[in-house]
Amino acid sequence: MLYNHRYDLINKTLLDAADILEREGWCQFIQQNRQGQRCLTEAIMATSLPIRFRHAAIQRLQDYLNEYVMEWNDYRCRTKQQAIAALKSAASTEI
């Protein structure tokens, strides 16, 4: 596979979001709660990469989950570990 800088930055966005959830915690039914815990989408949006990579990361995760990220976060995902695993798995998925 040829080097793809854009692909690497999308992966970095997903992995940075996993780090945010690991550090700050995960929540459902709200973007960020009073304890500072974040949903999957908010964790991705909280990364420091340019917005185009954050949007692409949400799309990559959505493609990996085969479901809207917010719906999966609120109704399918059950634990912080499961949310982090989804981000890491989406980051390692080939395009």
C-alpha positions as CSV (number, residue, x, y, z in Angstrom):
1,M,0.0,0.0,0.0
2,L,1.3,3.4,-0.9
3,Y,1.8,5.9,1.9
4,N,-1.4,8.0,2.4
5,H,-0.9,11.0,4.7
6,R,-4.7,11.6,4.8
7,Y,-5.3,8.0,5.9
8,D,-2.8,8.3,8.7
9,L,-4.4,11.5,10.0
10,I,-7.8,9.9,10.0
11,N,-6.3,7.0,12.0
12,K,-4.6,9.5,14.3
13,T,-7.9,11.3,14.9
14,L,-9.6,8.0,15.9
15,L,-6.7,7.0,18.2
16,D,-6.6,10.4,19.8
17,A,-10.3,10.1,20.4
18,A,-9.7,6.7,22.1
19,D,-7.1,8.4,24.3
20,I,-9.6,11.1,25.2
21,L,-12.2,8.5,26.3
22,E,-9.6,6.6,28.2
23,R,-8.6,9.7,30.1
24,E,-11.9,11.6,30.5
25,G,-14.5,8.8,30.3
26,W,-17.4,7.9,28.1
27,C,-21.1,8.8,28.3
28,Q,-24.4,8.2,26.5
29,F,-27.4,10.4,25.5
30,I,-25.4,13.7,25.8
31,Q,-22.3,15.0,24.1
32,Q,-20.4,15.7,27.3
33,N,-21.7,15.4,30.8
34,R,-20.9,17.4,34.0
35,Q,-18.1,14.9,34.9
36,G,-16.4,15.7,31.6
37,Q,-17.2,12.3,30.0
38,R,-17.8,12.4,26.3
39,C,-19.7,10.4,23.7
40,L,-17.9,9.0,20.7
41,T,-18.7,11.8,18.4
42,E,-17.7,14.5,20.9
43,A,-14.4,12.6,21.6
44,I,-13.6,12.8,17.9
45,M,-14.5,16.4,17.7
46,A,-12.3,17.2,20.8
47,T,-9.2,16.1,19.0
48,S,-6.8,18.8,17.8
49,L,-6.7,17.7,14.1
50,P,-8.3,19.9,11.4
51,I,-12.1,19.6,11.0
52,R,-11.9,17.7,7.7
53,F,-10.0,14.8,9.4
54,R,-12.5,14.8,12.3
55,H,-15.4,14.5,9.9
56,A,-13.6,11.8,7.9
57,A,-12.9,10.0,11.2
58,I,-16.6,10.0,12.1
59,Q,-17.4,8.7,8.6
60,R,-14.8,5.9,9.0
61,L,-16.2,4.9,12.4
62,Q,-19.7,5.0,10.9
63,D,-18.6,2.8,8.0
64,Y,-16.9,0.4,10.5
65,L,-20.0,0.2,12.7
66,N,-22.4,0.1,9.8
67,E,-24.6,2.4,11.8
68,Y,-24.8,6.1,12.7
69,V,-22.2,6.8,15.4
70,M,-24.6,8.5,17.7
71,E,-27.1,5.7,17.6
72,W,-24.5,3.1,18.2
73,N,-23.1,5.2,21.1
74,D,-26.4,5.6,22.8
75,Y,-28.2,2.3,22.1
76,R,-25.7,-0.5,21.2
77,C,-22.5,0.4,23.1
78,R,-22.5,-0.7,26.7
79,T,-19.1,0.2,28.1
80,K,-16.3,2.7,27.8
81,Q,-14.0,-0.2,26.8
82,Q,-16.4,-1.2,24.0
83,A,-16.4,2.4,22.7
84,I,-12.6,2.6,22.8
85,A,-12.3,-0.7,21.1
86,A,-14.5,0.5,18.3
87,L,-12.3,3.6,17.7
88,K,-9.1,1.5,17.7
89,S,-10.6,-1.1,15.4
90,A,-11.9,1.5,12.9
91,A,-8.4,3.1,12.9
92,S,-6.9,-0.2,11.9
93,T,-9.4,-0.9,9.2
94,E,-8.1,-0.8,5.6
95,I,-9.8,1.5,3.1
